[in-house]
Amino acid sequence: MKLKSLVFSISVILLSGCGLAKEKQKYNADVIVNNGQVLTINSTMQIIDDGVVVIKDDQIIALGTVELLNQYQAPKMIDAKDGIVMPGMINAHNHLPMIAFRGLGEEGISNRLFAYFFPLESEMLSRELIYNATKLGTIDLAQSGVTTYADMYYHMDEMAKATKEVGLRAVLGETVIKFPVVDAKQPYGGIEYAKGFIEEYQNDPLITPAYAPHAVYTVSKEKLQEINKLSESYDVPVLIHVAEFPNEETRIKDPTQAKSPVEYLDEIGVLDERVVIAHGIHLSEHDQVLLKEADAGISYNPMANAKGATGIAPAWDMYRADMRIGLGTDGPMSSNQVDLWRTLSYAANMQRLKNSDRTIMVPEQVIEMATIGGAKALHMENELGSLEVGKKADIIIVETQSANMMPNYDPYATLVYQANPSNVDTTIVNGEVIMENRKMLTVTLDDIRDSVEQFESNIATFAKELSKKAIKSKSLMD
């Protein structure tokens, strides 16, 4: 009897094991998004109605119509009924921790950068604030459908930690500047800080480390050349502000024959394919040729530039020239937001105004710039920016049943001119669902609400007094 019982028990165990194996075998994917209007943003800008996107691990493994549901099964099925399924948007330029200062310095200060931004940061920044502000900012980004952002700031290891906790993807550039800052007590200390950060995160699945020399007028020629060599040896991007103001070349302290910041970068041998410039407002035709020849990326930040009255970048010219141009918001004190939704309409309308042509920058082109354009600007188009087999599964679902989204004749026009962050229903990054049905699954605002209230309280009094002094300062553009 004991022998028969043993045989019976073994049989039951084996049969149970077979059942589990069959259960696992029936799943050949991890997540399937179906029943949505899929904007692929591929080379033909294909739209798939009632489309299906199949995800395994961190990649898209299949894309097509409902027939795919006969070929793939997944434990996680997401019904995108009546929704627009598209690549996550890419914010190509930001200073995310400045969200801690959002809404300050709005009294009409002419020289906000030197008389307000820099003194405020010098007094108030800390590791803790940068971490908490980044966490707040990345939640804001995730809720608004931005899955990748590029940033220039300080204590990038704190930013990376917060970004990964939320689950976003980021290109994080450690700022290098000629005066002491919160994470570098010596001028240009960011160079050494960046080395450690790059070595720690160089192979991270979500974080791309980078150097971020602030600008040609705040970083010397020798340091720009040193950063260029280091970026080549580490094979990392270089993020830098260029041609944001009309008189930058007059502020360069090094002897030069260059007539513009772009010419200067080219002259000293640091303009190459690793460079991503922010703003690019005051660019000549020759500047644009140099940028294209270098294969450099550009972040067009129309809303921030309009708010700061710094000018309108020749974005339409660069787009038509097939340059690597994406969209950015700039820091949350420059446009007071980190999402791209209002930026989309600014991107189109400012170019129409600049060129006196209402036919240019149609919605399809704007969405292209916000997705694959941003990927190209960051030299990540082989992995991001479109929904194609083999690319990273960075996907958002935008609902179309709210009053502001109806009717939806043209999904591109609906997105550019009607949508807002609250219409983003689901956000997927690297194959992980980080928000679904507007509910964050990784972290919540409650996790950091107390921290936000604390730094707001700490900042308020100093910021108010600083405004009184800064408002008397001469404009940087004079």
Summary of the structure (lengths in Angstrom):
residues: 478
radius of gyration: 24.2
end to end distance: 99.2
largest distance: 99.2
contacts: 1749
relative contact order: 0.16
helix: 42%
strand: 21%
